[in-house]
Amino acid sequence: MSDCIFCKIASGQIKSDLVYEDDAVVAFRDINPQAPVHVQVIPKDHVENVAALTEDHSELVAHLLLVAAQVAREQGIEDSGYRLVANVGAHGGQSVPHLHIHVLGGRAMAWPPG
């Protein structure tokens, strides 16, 4: 999508603090971090959110989660623990209509989250 900020980040049109990139996904530091480590993992192809996923996205979803785990390891939060979040829709807190997984860590996470 031409007006999607995450598509522009994924394509390199908008600079970001990348921590990971491959052919299918990018991961970058959140510009408004909610924890000492706050990284977004997104697909390069535009998918609106988890609700828009189909069976055809199975490999992509698995890859997103594997990259999220790798990011957690590389950011030094694997042993202490971390949270993965995928918001869906306005009431779910999704502010950018492009599938993204938040990797949050570096501090204790509260429950309930919102």
LUMMARZA-611404 format. One record per atom (N, C-alpha, C, O): x, y, z. Coordinates in steps of 0.02 Angstrom, whole numbers, padded with zeros to 5 digits, always signed. Layout:
% residues N
XYZ
...
END
This chain:
% residues 114
+00042-00059+00000
+00000+00000+00000
+00044+00062+00000
+00091+00067+00039
+00029+00108-00043
+00072+00166-00052
+00071+00214+00007
+00120+00251+00017
+00018+00216+00046
+00014+00263+00103
+00028+00230+00170
+00021+00263+00222
+00048+00167+00172
+00061+00131+00234
+00132+00146+00258
+00181+00132+00223
+00137+00174+00318
+00203+00191+00345
+00247+00129+00355
+00307+00133+00344
+00218+00073+00375
+00259+00013+00384
+00282-00016+00317
+00336-00043+00313
+00241-00009+00265
+00264-00030+00198
+00323+00013+00176
+00370-00012+00146
+00320+00078+00192
+00375+00123+00175
+00438+00106+00214
+00493+00111+00188
+00431+00087+00277
+00488+00066+00317
+00517+00001+00288
+00577-00006+00280
+00473-00047+00272
+00495-00111+00246
+00532-00105+00179
+00578-00143+00165
+00511-00056+00139
+00543-00047+00073
+00604-00002+00077
+00640+00005+00027
+00617+00029+00134
+00674+00073+00142
+00660+00146+00124
+00706+00187+00126
+00598+00162+00106
+00581+00231+00089
+00584+00276+00151
+00600+00335+00145
+00569+00248+00209
+00574+00284+00272
+00629+00250+00313
+00628+00189+00322
+00675+00289+00338
+00729+00262+00379
+00702+00240+00446
+00657+00270+00474
+00732+00186+00472
+00714+00162+00539
+00777+00131+00570
+00827+00121+00536
+00773+00118+00633
+00829+00086+00669
+00820+00011+00663
+00796-00022+00709
+00840-00016+00605
+00833-00088+00592
+00877-00130+00637
+00935-00113+00649
+00848-00184+00663
+00888-00233+00700
+00890-00300+00664
+00930-00343+00683
+00848-00308+00612
+00847-00371+00574
+00813-00358+00507
+00766-00318+00503
+00837-00392+00456
+00804-00390+00390
+00821-00452+00351
+00878-00475+00352
+00771-00480+00317
+00782-00533+00268
+00734-00520+00210
+00706-00466+00205
+00724-00569+00168
+00681-00560+00109
+00607-00550+00127
+00570-00521+00088
+00586-00575+00184
+00514-00575+00201
+00494-00526+00256
+00438-00502+00256
+00540-00510+00302
+00522-00469+00359
+00577-00419+00376
+00635-00426+00356
+00556-00367+00413
+00604-00322+00444
+00585-00314+00517
+00527-00323+00536
+00635-00297+00558
+00623-00283+00629
+00660-00218+00645
+00718-00209+00625
+00626-00174+00680
+00654-00109+00694
+00631-00085+00762
+00579-00106+00787
+00671-00041+00793
+00654-00013+00858
+00594+00033+00852
+00589+00073+00806
+00548+00027+00900
+00489+00070+00902
+00510+00141+00917
+00553+00153+00959
+00478+00190+00884
+00496+00260+00895
+00466+00287+00960
+00486+00341+00983
+00419+00251+00990
+00389+00270+01054
+00391+00209+01100
+00339+00180+01116
+00451+00189+01122
+00458+00127+01159
+00419+00126+01225
+00417+00175+01262
+00388+00068+01238
+00351+00057+01299
+00388+00013+01349
+00362-00005+01401
+00450-00004+01331
+00493-00045+01373
+00565-00031+01351
+00575-00004+01297
+00614-00049+01392
+00684-00038+01371
+00700-00069+01303
+00738-00041+01264
+00671-00127+01290
+00675-00157+01223
+00605-00157+01194
+00559-00187+01224
+00596-00125+01138
+00531-00124+01104
+00545-00123+01029
+00563-00071+01000
+00537-00181+00998
+00552-00190+00928
+00489-00214+00893
+00451-00254+00919
+00478-00188+00833
+00422-00209+00790
+00449-00259+00739
+00500-00246+00707
+00415-00315+00731
+00432-00364+00679
+00374-00363+00630
+00317-00377+00649
+00388-00347+00566
+00335-00339+00517
+00351-00377+00453
+00410-00386+00435
+00299-00401+00418
+00312-00429+00352
+00324-00373+00301
+00297-00319+00308
+00364-00387+00251
+00375-00338+00198
+00313-00330+00155
+00297-00276+00132
+00276-00385+00145
+00213-00381+00108
+00159-00354+00154
+00158-00370+00214
+00115-00315+00126
+00062-00285+00166
+00009-00336+00184
-00023-00366+00140
-00001-00346+00249
-00057-00385+00277
-00084-00340+00332
-00045-00316+00373
-00148-00328+00333
-00176-00278+00379
-00166-00296+00452
-00145-00253+00492
-00181-00358+00471
-00175-00379+00541
-00186-00453+00546
-00193-00487+00495
-00187-00480+00606
-00196-00552+00617
-00263-00575+00587
-00267-00631+00560
-00315-00534+00591
-00380-00554+00564
-00379-00562+00489
-00422-00598+00462
-00332-00532+00455
-00328-00537+00382
-00286-00596+00359
-00281-00609+00299
-00257-00633+00406
-00216-00691+00388
-00259-00748+00361
-00316-00758+00383
-00231-00785+00314
-00263-00845+00287
-00214-00903+00293
-00156-00894+00315
-00236-00961+00275
-00193-01021+00276
-00131-01009+00233
-00078-01036+00248
-00137-00969+00181
-00080-00954+00137
-00024-00917+00173
+00032-00915+00149
-00039-00887+00230
+00011-00850+00269
+00046-00892+00322
+00085-00865+00361
+00033-00957+00324
+00060-00999+00377
+00136-00994+00384
+00161-00986+00440
+00172-00998+00329
+00245-00993+00333
+00267-00925+00356
+00315-00919+00394
+00233-00872+00334
+00250-00805+00354
+00240-00796+00430
+00283-00767+00463
+00185-00821+00456
+00171-00814+00528
+00225-00850+00568
+00250-00824+00618
+00242-00910+00548
+00294-00947+00582
+00360-00909+00579
+00396-00905+00629
+00376-00881+00522
+00438-00843+00514
+00438-00781+00558
+00489-00765+00589
+00382-00745+00561
+00377-00686+00604
+00393-00704+00677
+00429-00668+00711
+00365-00760+00701
+00376-00780+00770
+00449-00802+00781
+00478-00788+00834
+00477-00837+00733
+00547-00857+00739
+00593-00796+00740
+00641-00794+00779
+00578-00747+00699
+00618-00685+00699
+00609-00648+00766
+00658-00622+00793
+00548-00646+00792
+00536-00614+00856
+00579-00647+00911
+00608-00612+00952
+00582-00713+00911
+00623-00749+00960
+00697-00733+00950
+00734-00726+00998
+00719-00729+00888
+00789-00712+00873
+00805-00642+00896
+00858-00630+00925
+00759-00595+00884
+00769-00526+00907
+00775-00524+00983
+00818-00490+01010
+00732-00561+01018
+00736-00563+01091
+00804-00588+01114
+00833-00560+01160
+00829-00641+01082
+00895-00668+01099
+00949-00614+01088
+00991-00601+01131
+00947-00584+01028
+00999-00535+01010
+00995-00471+01052
+01045-00437+01060
+00937-00455+01078
+00928-00396+01120
+00941-00411+01194
+00937-00366+01236
+00956-00473+01210
+00975-00492+01278
+00918-00501+01326
+00928-00495+01387
+00858-00514+01301
+00800-00522+01346
+00771-00592+01347
+00720-00604+01379
+00803-00638+01313
+00777-00707+01309
+00773-00739+01378
+00722-00769+01395
+00824-00733+01419
+00825-00767+01483
+00780-00735+01536
+00749-00769+01576
+00776-00668+01535
+00734-00633+01584
+00660-00636+01566
+00617-00629+01609
+00645-00645+01502
+00576-00649+01479
+00556-00587+01440
+00586-00534+01447
+00505-00595+01399
+00481-00541+01357
+00409-00554+01337
+00383-00608+01349
+00379-00505+01308
+00309-00510+01287
+00306-00498+01212
+00339-00454+01185
+00264-00539+01178
+00248-00528+01107
+00175-00505+01104
+00132-00535+01136
+00163-00452+01066
+00096-00424+01060
+00080-00412+00987
+00121-00385+00950
+00020-00433+00967
-00005-00417+00900
-00075-00387+00910
-00123-00424+00923
-00081-00322+00904
-00146-00288+00913
-00187-00294+00849
-00160-00295+00793
-00253-00299+00857
-00298-00304+00800
-00354-00253+00807
-00393-00256+00855
-00358-00207+00760
-00413-00158+00759
-00407-00104+00811
-00364-00107+00855
-00450-00055+00805
-00448+00004+00849
-00456-00014+00922
-00419+00011+00964
-00505-00057+00939
-00515-00075+01009
-00459-00118+01036
-00448-00122+01097
-00422-00151+00991
-00365-00192+01012
-00302-00151+01019
-00250-00177+01040
-00305-00087+01000
-00247-00044+01007
-00203-00040+00945
-00147-00013+00949
-00227-00066+00889
-00187-00063+00827
-00189+00007+00799
-00242+00032+00780
-00131+00040+00795
-00128+00108+00769
-00102+00112+00698
-00113+00162+00664
-00068+00060+00675
-00045+00056+00605
-00077-00005+00574
-00065-00061+00598
-00116+00003+00520
-00150-00054+00490
-00104-00096+00446
-00114-00103+00385
-00052-00124+00477
-00004-00169+00445
+00016-00218+00499
+00036-00197+00554
+00011-00283+00485
+00028-00334+00535
+00096-00320+00566
+00145-00309+00531
+00098-00319+00632
+00162-00310+00667
+00159-00345+00734
+00107-00348+00767
+00216-00370+00754
+00223-00402+00819
+00271-00360+00860
+00328-00348+00840
+00247-00337+00917
+00289-00300+00964
+00329-00350+01004
+00301-00398+01031
+00394-00340+01009
+00437-00378+01054
+00455-00329+01110
+00491-00280+01099
+00430-00343+01170
+00439-00298+01228
+00476-00334+01283
+00459-00391+01300
+00527-00302+01311
+00563-00333+01366
+00611-00284+01399
+00613-00225+01382
+00650-00311+01445
+00697-00269+01482
+00669-00243+01547
+00702-00206+01583
+00608-00261+01562
+00575-00244+01626
+00519-00294+01637
+00499-00330+01592
+00495-00296+01699
+00440-00341+01715
+00376-00314+01681
+00364-00254+01682
+00337-00358+01653
+00275-00341+01620
+00217-00351+01669
+00214-00402+01704
+00171-00304+01671
+00112-00309+01715
+00056-00348+01680
+00056-00354+01619
+00009-00373+01720
-00051-00406+01694
-00109-00385+01737
-00102-00386+01798
-00165-00366+01711
-00180-00365+01640
-00144-00308+01604
-00126-00258+01636
-00132-00316+01538
-00091-00269+01501
-00123-00201+01487
-00087-00152+01479
-00189-00197+01482
-00216-00134+01458
-00268-00105+01500
-00294-00052+01485
END
